[in-house]
Amino acid sequence: MKSGKMSVTRNRINHRSVFKPRTKNDDNAELSEDMVISARKTGQLNLSTKGLSTVPNRVWSINELTPEEIRQLDVGLEFNDDKEKWWEQEPLKILDLSSNSLTELDPKVEFLSELSILDNLSCNNLISLPIGMGYLVRLVSLDISHNMLKELPPDITSMRVLKKLDANSNNLEILPPFGELRHMEVLVLHTNNLKNFPDTTGCAALRELHLANNSIDEIDVSGLESMGQLRTLTLANNKIKEIPEEIVQLLNLERLDLSCNNISKVPGCIGIMPNLQNFVIDGNKLQNLRRDIIQCGTHRILRHLRESIEMENVESRGFSSLNANDSIFPDKYVMRNTRLLSLTGQNLQEIPQAILEDASEAQITCIDLSRNKFCNLQDNLSIVTTITDLKLRCNQLSSLPDWIGEKYKHLRFIDLSNNRLSSLPASISLLEYLLEINISYNRFTKLPDCIYDIERLEILTVGNNQLSLIDVSSLSKLRRLATLDLSNNNIVFVPPELGNLKNLRTLLLSGNYFKQPRQATLMKGTEEILAYLRDRIPT
């Protein structure tokens, strides 16, 4: 056993049943009448640290009136202030069952269809989860850490709006493919018995993936390209032998922990990952990194790797020196390894033709020209037709060329924020694979019509512009839209029909001129805003 992998101590579990066998009646008694009334008012129920061996029966039907309650109903429907009104009940949305002694979960959990946070089931003795978990389609957070689970039910992938899944410190050996969880941002699977890298192909929103303390021997490269938003990847204390060069496809990766594995060589391309800030590689028997370099930390390691790439390129191309004037431009060997043309913060207004030809030959998938002085996009940029990510934020663009939708037809992400745009070319509507577009901090007075034709669009960021109205009928064409940011515009009225966009999981409206919904409603989050709007749709 590796020193980094420690047994889990569940010291938070309430073991009141040590001296007396726990009965179902004991568990049922833990759910008092006052707790039921409170849960109906708030939509929240906390049963943590109750010594439960089973979940009280009434939890599964907590919003249903018992026969006794029905008999007690006043025919006149007159209630004192301190009594609950059955017609004002909140469905149960947040349930905390942590730090008990649960060994199984009743399949009746599927009846809690409004549940959004099962936070949490951690620190119990669960050995399996019921198939009915898949019916909790509104769940955004699920914590099943510190249990004894060996596998996850396959229908867990039916939780299409799940943003966080924490299953650390179990006995997991088998995982279902996670590709259907397209909104998942955090996946925590450290300290299990996993031998294979999880299948995350399709998890485009994933930002954190924690896999430390397992027995994984290989990084599966097939899903890396789809995890373009990944910021953190931890794989410490595994059995990995090789770092694949394809890892550079994780263009937004900020933290990479590969400590305590069986790695013998770090590929030089790690040194040119554009956003990597923390790289942990100690505890390996490395042949191309001296111990003193590793001890100096991330900055020194990355610099050493970059220098090794430059030396390899000089030797392979027969150069005795590098042209200092060309040093800001990557050569085609670097671009071929990274699939990236990154020229951020160079005060550029134009890119040399030779660089673009090299980029085209290298079949790069990302162009990052952020923080430059581009007033327009030169036409010869159109020769690079393989890109999926285009980053143009913080420039001086007042327009985009008409060819962009035709030549960049594989685009999935485009960032045009902090420019001078007031319109977009009609060809943008041809971007059939586009998932996210950011046009915040520009000069738009209305949303361009071309945006409404991008059927796969999931994230639309239009904050800090000058929009004055919301066109709900056009927005409803975007059936996959999950995030809509309209904050800090000039919107004077929010149409109630916006509440019918039920796929929305994030709606940002603050900083506008409208009076309704009030700020207090906006602060309650997207679900409350949409419910508020639906209640005001004329009948």
Residue pairs with C-beta under 8 A, 6 or more apart in sequence:
2 213
2 237
2 260
4 212
4 213
4 236
4 237
4 260
5 191
5 213
5 237
6 191
8 146
8 169
8 191
10 99
10 123
10 125
10 146
12 49
12 98
12 99
12 123
13 99
13 100
13 101
13 123
13 124
13 125
14 49
14 50
14 51
14 99
14 100
14 101
15 51
15 101
16 22
16 51
17 26
17 51
17 53
17 101
22 51
22 53
22 101
24 54
24 57
27 50
27 52
27 53
27 54
27 55
27 56
28 56
28 57
28 58
29 56
30 47
30 50
30 51
30 52
30 56
31 47
31 56
31 58
31 59
35 45
36 58
36 62
37 84
38 44
38 45
39 45
39 62
39 92
40 62
40 63
40 84
40 89
40 90
41 84
41 88
41 89
41 90
42 90
43 90
43 91
43 92
43 93
43 94
43 114
44 92
44 93
44 94
44 95
45 59
45 62
45 92
45 94
45 95
45 96
46 96
47 55
47 56
47 59
47 95
47 96
47 97
47 100
48 96
48 97
48 98
48 99
48 100
49 98
49 99
49 100
50 100
51 100
51 101
52 97
52 100
52 101
52 102
53 100
53 101
53 102
53 103
54 102
54 104
54 106
55 97
55 102
55 105
55 106
59 92
59 95
59 112
60 106
60 108
60 109
60 111
60 112
61 111
62 92
63 89
63 91
63 92
65 73
65 86
69 86
73 86
79 85
91 113
91 114
92 112
92 114
92 115
93 114
93 115
93 116
93 117
93 138
94 115
94 116
94 117
94 119
95 112
95 115
95 117
95 118
95 119
96 119
96 120
97 118
97 120
97 121
97 124
98 119
98 120
98 121
98 122
98 123
98 124
98 143
99 122
99 123
99 124
100 123
100 124
101 124
101 125
102 121
102 124
102 125
102 126
103 124
103 125
103 126
103 127
104 126
104 127
104 128
104 130
105 121
105 126
105 129
105 130
105 133
106 130
107 130
107 131
107 132
108 132
109 115
109 130
109 132
109 133
109 136
110 130
110 132
110 133
110 134
110 135
110 136
112 136
113 135
113 136
113 137
113 138
114 138
115 136
115 138
115 139
116 138
116 139
116 140
116 141
116 527
117 139
117 140
117 141
118 136
118 139
118 141
118 142
118 143
119 141
119 142
119 143
120 142
120 143
120 144
120 145
120 166
121 142
121 143
121 144
121 147
122 143
122 144
122 145
122 146
122 147
122 166
123 145
123 146
123 147
124 146
124 147
125 147
125 148
126 144
126 147
126 148
126 149
127 147
127 148
127 149
127 150
128 149
128 150
128 151
128 153
129 144
129 149
129 152
129 153
129 156
130 153
131 153
131 155
133 153
133 155
133 156
133 159
134 153
134 155
134 156
134 157
134 158
134 159
135 158
136 159
137 158
137 159
137 160
137 161
138 161
139 159
139 161
139 162
140 161
140 162
140 163
140 164
140 505
141 162
141 163
141 164
142 156
142 159
142 162
142 164
142 165
142 166
143 164
143 166
144 165
144 166
144 167
144 170
145 166
145 167
145 168
145 169
145 170
145 188
146 168
146 169
146 170
147 169
147 170
148 170
148 171
149 167
149 170
149 171
149 172
150 170
150 171
150 172
150 173
150 174
150 193
151 172
151 173
151 174
151 175
152 167
152 172
152 174
152 175
152 176
153 176
154 176
156 165
156 176
157 176
157 177
157 178
157 179
157 180
157 181
158 180
159 181
160 180
160 181
160 182
160 183
161 183
161 482
161 505
162 181
162 183
162 184
163 183
163 184
163 185
163 186
163 205
163 505
164 184
164 185
164 186
164 187
164 188
165 181
165 184
165 186
165 187
165 188
166 186
166 188
167 188
167 189
167 192
168 188
168 189
168 190
168 191
168 192
168 210
169 190
169 191
169 192
170 191
170 192
171 192
171 193
172 189
172 192
172 193
172 194
173 192
173 193
173 194
173 195
175 189
175 194
175 196
175 198
175 199
177 199
177 201
178 184
178 187
178 198
178 199
178 200
178 202
178 203
179 199
179 200
179 201
179 202
179 203
180 202
181 203
182 202
182 203
182 204
182 205
182 458
183 205
183 482
183 505
184 203
184 205
184 206
185 205
185 206
185 207
185 208
186 206
186 207
186 208
187 198
187 200
187 203
187 206
187 208
187 209
187 210
188 208
188 210
189 198
189 209
189 210
189 211
189 214
190 210
190 211
190 212
190 213
190 214
190 234
191 212
191 213
191 214
192 213
192 214
193 214
193 215
194 211
194 214
194 215
194 216
195 214
195 215
195 216
195 217
196 216
196 218
196 220
197 211
197 216
197 218
197 219
197 220
197 223
198 209
198 211
199 220
199 223
200 206
200 209
200 223
200 226
200 227
201 222
201 223
201 226
202 223
202 226
203 223
203 226
203 227
204 226
204 227
204 228
204 229
204 412
204 435
204 458
205 229
206 227
206 229
206 230
207 229
207 230
207 231
207 232
208 230
208 231
208 232
209 227
209 230
209 232
209 233
209 234
210 232
210 234
211 233
211 234
211 235
211 238
212 234
212 235
212 236
212 237
212 238
212 257
213 236
213 237
213 238
214 237
214 238
215 238
215 239
216 235
216 238
216 239
216 240
217 238
217 239
217 240
217 241
217 262
218 240
218 241
218 242
219 235
219 240
219 242
219 243
219 244
219 247
221 244
221 246
221 247
224 244
224 246
224 247
224 249
224 250
225 246
225 249
225 365
225 388
227 250
228 249
228 250
228 251
228 252
228 388
228 389
228 412
228 413
229 252
230 250
230 252
230 253
231 252
231 253
231 254
231 255
232 253
232 254
232 255
233 250
233 253
233 255
233 256
233 257
234 255
234 257
235 257
235 258
235 261
236 257
236 258
236 259
236 260
236 261
236 280
236 283
237 259
237 260
237 261
238 260
238 261
239 261
239 262
240 258
240 261
240 262
240 263
241 261
241 262
241 263
241 264
242 263
242 265
243 258
243 263
243 265
243 266
243 267
243 270
244 267
245 267
245 269
245 337
247 253
247 256
247 269
247 270
247 273
248 269
248 270
248 272
248 273
248 337
248 338
248 339
248 340
249 339
249 365
250 273
251 273
251 274
251 275
251 340
251 366
251 368
251 389
252 275
253 273
253 275
253 276
254 275
254 276
254 277
254 278
255 276
255 277
255 278
255 279
256 270
256 276
256 278
256 279
256 280
257 278
257 280
258 280
258 281
258 284
259 280
259 281
259 282
259 283
259 284
260 282
260 283
260 284
261 283
261 284
262 284
262 285
263 281
263 284
263 285
263 286
264 284
264 285
264 286
264 287
265 286
265 287
265 288
266 281
266 286
266 288
266 289
266 301
266 305
267 305
267 337
268 305
268 306
268 308
268 309
268 312
268 337
269 305
269 309
269 334
269 337
269 338
270 276
270 279
270 302
270 305
271 301
271 302
271 303
271 304
271 305
271 306
271 307
271 308
271 309
272 305
272 306
272 309
272 330
272 334
272 337
272 338
272 340
273 302
273 338
274 340
274 342
274 344
274 368
276 298
276 302
277 298
278 298
279 298
279 301
279 302
280 298
281 289
281 294
281 301
282 294
286 294
288 308
289 301
289 304
293 300
293 301
293 304
294 301
309 333
309 334
310 322
312 333
313 319
313 331
313 333
313 334
314 320
314 321
314 322
316 333
328 343
328 346
329 343
329 351
329 352
329 355
330 338
330 340
330 341
330 342
331 358
332 358
332 359
332 361
332 362
335 341
335 358
335 359
335 362
335 364
336 361
336 362
336 363
338 364
339 362
339 363
339 364
339 365
339 366
340 364
340 365
340 366
340 368
341 355
341 359
341 364
341 366
341 367
341 368
341 384
342 366
342 368
343 351
343 368
343 369
343 372
344 368
344 369
344 370
344 371
344 372
345 370
345 371
345 372
346 372
347 372
347 373
348 369
348 372
348 373
348 374
349 372
349 373
349 374
349 375
350 374
350 378
351 369
351 378
351 381
353 380
356 380
356 381
356 383
356 384
357 383
359 367
359 384
360 383
360 384
360 385
360 386
363 386
364 384
364 386
364 387
365 386
365 387
365 388
365 389
366 387
366 388
366 389
366 390
366 391
367 381
367 384
367 387
367 389
367 390
367 391
368 389
368 391
369 391
369 392
369 395
370 391
370 392
370 393
370 394
370 395
370 415
371 393
371 394
371 395
372 394
372 395
373 395
373 396
374 392
374 395
374 396
374 397
375 395
375 396
375 397
375 398
376 397
376 398
376 399
376 401
377 392
377 397
377 400
377 401
377 404
379 401
379 403
382 401
382 403
382 404
382 407
382 408
385 407
385 408
385 409
385 410
386 410
387 408
387 410
387 411
388 410
388 411
388 412
388 413
388 433
389 411
389 412
389 413
389 414
390 408
390 411
390 413
390 414
390 415
391 414
391 415
392 414
392 415
392 416
392 419
393 415
393 416
393 417
393 418
393 419
393 438
394 417
394 418
394 419
395 418
395 419
396 419
396 420
397 416
397 419
397 420
397 421
398 419
398 420
398 421
398 422
399 421
399 423
399 425
400 416
400 421
400 424
400 425
400 428
401 425
402 425
402 426
402 427
403 427
404 425
404 427
404 428
405 425
405 426
405 427
405 428
405 429
405 430
405 431
405 450
406 427
406 430
408 431
409 430
409 431
409 432
409 433
410 433
411 431
411 433
411 434
412 433
412 434
412 435
412 436
413 434
413 435
413 436
413 437
414 431
414 434
414 436
414 437
414 438
415 438
416 437
416 438
416 439
416 442
417 438
417 439
417 440
417 441
417 442
417 461
418 440
418 441
418 442
419 441
419 442
420 442
420 443
421 439
421 442
421 443
421 444
422 442
422 443
422 444
422 445
423 444
423 448
424 439
424 448
424 450
424 451
425 450
426 449
426 450
427 450
428 448
428 450
428 451
428 454
429 449
429 450
429 451
429 453
429 454
431 454
432 454
432 455
432 456
433 456
434 454
434 456
434 457
435 456
435 457
435 458
435 459
436 457
436 458
436 459
436 460
436 461
437 451
437 454
437 457
437 459
437 460
437 461
438 459
438 461
439 461
439 462
439 465
440 461
440 462
440 463
440 464
440 465
440 485
441 463
441 464
441 465
442 464
442 465
443 465
443 466
444 462
444 465
444 466
444 467
445 465
445 466
445 467
445 468
446 467
446 468
446 469
446 471
447 462
447 467
447 471
447 474
449 474
451 457
451 460
452 471
452 474
452 475
452 477
452 478
453 477
454 478
455 477
455 478
455 479
455 480
456 480
457 478
457 480
457 481
458 480
458 481
458 482
458 483
459 481
459 482
459 483
460 478
460 481
460 483
460 484
460 485
461 483
461 485
462 484
462 485
462 486
462 489
463 485
463 486
463 487
463 488
463 489
463 508
463 511
464 487
464 488
464 489
465 488
465 489
466 489
466 490
467 486
467 489
467 490
467 491
468 489
468 490
468 491
468 492
469 491
469 492
469 493
470 486
470 491
470 493
470 494
470 495
470 498
472 495
472 497
472 498
472 500
472 501
473 497
475 481
475 484
475 498
475 501
476 500
476 501
479 503
480 503
481 501
481 503
481 504
482 503
482 504
482 505
482 506
483 504
483 505
483 506
483 507
484 501
484 504
484 506
484 507
484 508
485 506
485 508
486 507
486 508
486 509
486 512
487 508
487 509
487 510
487 511
487 512
488 510
488 511
488 512
489 511
489 512
490 512
490 513
491 509
491 512
491 513
491 514
492 512
492 513
492 514
493 514
494 509
494 514
494 516
494 517
494 533
495 533
496 533
496 534
496 535
496 536
496 537
496 538
497 533
497 537
498 507
498 530
498 533
499 529
499 530
499 531
499 532
499 533
499 534
499 535
499 536
499 537
500 534
500 537
501 530
502 530
504 526
504 530
505 526
506 526
507 526
507 529
507 530
509 517
509 522
509 529
510 519
510 522
517 529
517 532
517 533
521 528
521 529
521 532
522 529
